[in-house]
Amino acid sequence: MSLSSEKIGEVLVVSASGQINSANAAEVESALLAYVNQGERLCVLDLSGLDYISSAGLRVVLMLAKGLKQKAGQLVLCALQPQVHEVFDISGFLAILTVVDTRPAAVSQLSA
């Protein structure tokens, strides 16, 4: 599992690759919440490189969304692989999170 980030204007884009599972969820969560604690409010989570997410990983995404919301921020997910998209769909997360197809679409949604 690896995370990388870049700023596009006011938007922080975090790219995740590999897997988010119970073995690394706590580490990923603390890394993502550190961005929020540093003052980031607009975040895109690019999951194009993520090939597996467990329920522990879903919780991490939910905690990030919640942390951003508490700071009057917003989270947009983009570029979900089909198998990851299915996990978000089955869990009902697609109804409560903003998910778009591409990174540019996600960035423009937050930049508007």
C-alpha positions, 0 to 999 in steps of 0.5 A, a space after each residue: 500500500 502506498 499513498 502519494 499526494 499533490 496539490 492542484 490549486 486548493 485541492 489536495 489529490 491523494 493517490 492510493 495504490 495496492 490494497 487497504 485491508 485490516 493489516 494496514 488500515 490504521 496506518 493509512 487512516 493516520 496518514 490521511 487524517 494527518 492531511 486534515 489536521 494540517 488544514 486540508 479541506 478539499 480532498 480528492 482520493 484517486 483510487 485508480 491504483 487500488 486493487 482491493 479494499 476491505 471493510 476496514 478500508 471502507 472505514 478509513 474512507 468514511 473517517 476521512 470524509 467525516 474528518 473533512 466534513 467537520 472542517 467544512 471540507 469535502 471529499 471526492 473519490 475518483 477512478 475506482 477499479 471495477 472490483 473496488 467500485 463493487 465493494 463501495 456499491 454493495 456497502 451502500 457507500 456510493 449513496 453517501 460519498 461523491 464518486 466520479 470517473 476521472 481525476 480531472 472531474 473530481 478536481 473540477 467538482 471541488 474547484 467550482 
